[in-house]
């Protein structure tokens, strides 16, 4: 298996580990040099197809960063605003500064469960996700704000 094939399989496994094939999800692509953003709202089953994975690879070659929304969207969602979120399934934190130190502090914090996912988004930068149940949007937002403050996370995500 080539590196590209392994990378695609990891991406597919990650999506299917978090979502059912008929869950509505957001895939966001950002090209910071050109100040361009492309968003696709689709079923998770479509996001894992070879065709869409090839499209994501081509966007990545064009210097787009690829992001997957953390939570399932409503079936009628056409965007990724708060009203479009169907259920809070995950709480997340972006760590863009002092990544290694912040991640170590987070993992040793006695009041936090270990994260379910730690993704290295680029050298020294991480996306950290926890699976949650029975969280209201307000609870998730407050927890995210607290973690941003405590661990110097990125408040913009």
C-alpha positions as CSV (number, residue, x, y, z in Angstrom):
1,X,0.0,0.0,0.0
2,X,1.4,3.4,-1.0
3,X,1.7,6.4,1.4
4,X,-1.2,8.1,-0.4
5,X,-3.4,5.0,-0.1
6,X,-2.6,4.7,3.7
7,X,-3.3,8.4,4.2
8,X,-6.7,8.0,2.4
9,X,-7.5,4.9,4.5
10,X,-6.7,6.8,7.7
11,X,-9.0,9.6,6.7
12,X,-11.8,7.2,5.8
13,X,-11.4,5.3,9.0
14,X,-11.4,8.6,11.0
15,X,-14.7,9.8,9.4
16,X,-16.4,6.4,9.8
17,X,-15.3,6.1,13.4
18,X,-17.0,9.4,14.2
19,X,-20.1,9.3,12.0
20,X,-22.7,7.0,10.5
21,X,-22.8,7.0,6.7
22,X,-26.0,8.9,6.6
23,X,-25.0,11.6,9.1
24,X,-24.8,15.0,7.6
25,X,-21.3,16.5,8.0
26,X,-19.3,19.6,7.0
27,X,-15.9,19.5,5.2
28,X,-14.2,22.8,5.1
29,X,-11.1,23.6,3.0
30,X,-9.1,26.8,3.6
31,X,-6.3,28.2,1.5
32,X,-4.8,30.9,3.7
33,X,-2.4,32.2,1.0
34,X,-5.3,33.0,-1.3
35,X,-7.8,33.8,1.4
36,X,-10.3,31.3,0.0
37,X,-12.6,28.9,1.8
38,X,-14.6,26.1,0.2
39,X,-17.3,24.3,2.2
40,X,-19.1,21.0,1.4
41,X,-22.1,19.8,3.4
42,X,-22.8,16.1,2.7
43,X,-23.5,12.7,4.1
44,X,-20.5,11.0,5.7
45,X,-20.9,8.1,3.3
46,X,-20.2,10.4,0.3
47,X,-17.2,11.9,2.1
48,X,-15.4,8.6,2.2
49,X,-15.8,7.7,-1.5
50,X,-12.7,7.4,-3.6
51,X,-14.0,10.3,-5.7
52,X,-14.4,12.8,-2.9
53,X,-11.1,11.6,-1.2
54,X,-9.4,12.3,-4.5
55,X,-11.0,15.8,-4.6
56,X,-9.6,16.5,-1.1
57,X,-6.1,15.3,-2.1
58,X,-6.2,17.7,-5.1
59,X,-7.4,20.6,-2.8
60,X,-4.5,19.7,-0.4
61,X,-2.0,19.9,-3.3
62,X,-3.4,23.4,-4.1
63,X,-2.4,24.4,-0.5
64,X,-5.9,24.0,1.1
65,X,-6.1,22.9,4.7
66,X,-8.8,20.3,5.2
67,X,-11.1,20.3,8.3
68,X,-14.0,18.1,9.3
69,X,-16.7,19.4,11.5
70,X,-16.8,17.8,14.9
71,X,-20.5,17.3,15.2
72,X,-23.3,15.8,13.0
73,X,-25.5,18.4,11.3
74,X,-29.3,18.5,10.9
75,X,-30.5,16.7,7.8
76,X,-31.7,20.0,6.3
77,X,-28.4,21.9,7.1
78,X,-26.9,23.9,4.3
79,X,-24.2,25.5,6.5
80,X,-22.4,24.9,9.7
81,X,-23.9,27.5,12.1
82,X,-25.0,26.7,15.6
83,X,-28.6,26.2,14.4
84,X,-27.3,23.6,11.9
85,X,-25.7,21.3,14.5
86,X,-27.9,18.3,15.1
87,X,-26.3,16.8,18.2
88,X,-23.3,17.6,20.3
89,X,-21.2,14.5,19.9
90,X,-17.7,16.0,20.4
91,X,-16.1,18.9,22.2
92,X,-12.8,20.1,20.6
93,X,-9.9,22.3,21.2
94,X,-7.4,23.7,18.7
95,X,-3.9,24.2,20.1
96,X,-1.8,26.4,17.8
97,X,0.7,27.9,20.3
98,X,3.2,26.1,22.5
99,X,1.5,22.9,21.2
100,X,3.6,20.3,22.9
101,X,3.6,22.0,26.3
102,X,-0.2,22.7,26.1
103,X,-0.9,19.2,25.1
104,X,1.1,17.7,28.0
105,X,-0.6,20.1,30.5
106,X,-4.0,19.1,29.1
107,X,-3.3,15.3,29.3
108,X,-2.2,15.6,32.9
109,X,-5.1,17.8,34.0
110,X,-6.9,15.8,36.8
111,X,-10.4,17.1,35.9
112,X,-10.3,16.1,32.2
113,X,-10.8,12.7,30.7
114,X,-8.1,11.7,28.2
115,X,-9.0,12.9,24.7
116,X,-10.5,10.5,22.2
117,X,-8.5,12.0,19.4
118,X,-5.3,14.1,19.1
119,X,-4.6,15.1,15.6
120,X,-1.4,16.8,14.6
121,X,-2.6,19.5,12.1
122,X,0.9,20.7,11.5
123,X,4.2,20.7,13.4
124,X,3.5,21.8,17.0
125,X,-0.3,22.3,16.4
126,X,-3.0,20.0,17.5
127,X,-6.7,19.4,17.3
128,X,-8.0,17.6,20.4
129,X,-11.4,16.0,20.5
130,X,-13.5,14.4,23.3
131,X,-16.6,12.3,22.6
132,X,-19.4,13.5,24.8
133,X,-23.0,12.5,25.5
134,X,-26.0,14.5,26.6
135,X,-24.3,17.9,26.1
136,X,-26.3,21.0,25.3
137,X,-24.8,23.4,22.8
138,X,-24.5,25.9,25.7
139,X,-22.6,23.4,27.8
140,X,-20.2,22.5,24.9
141,X,-19.6,26.2,24.2
142,X,-18.8,27.0,27.8
143,X,-16.5,24.0,28.2
144,X,-14.7,25.0,24.9
145,X,-14.3,28.6,26.2
146,X,-12.8,27.3,29.5
147,X,-10.4,25.0,27.7
148,X,-9.3,27.8,25.4
149,X,-8.5,29.9,28.4
150,X,-6.8,27.2,30.4
151,X,-4.7,25.7,27.6
152,X,-4.1,28.7,25.4
153,X,-6.3,27.2,22.6
154,X,-7.5,29.0,19.5
155,X,-10.8,30.8,20.3
156,X,-11.7,31.2,16.6
157,X,-12.7,27.5,16.0
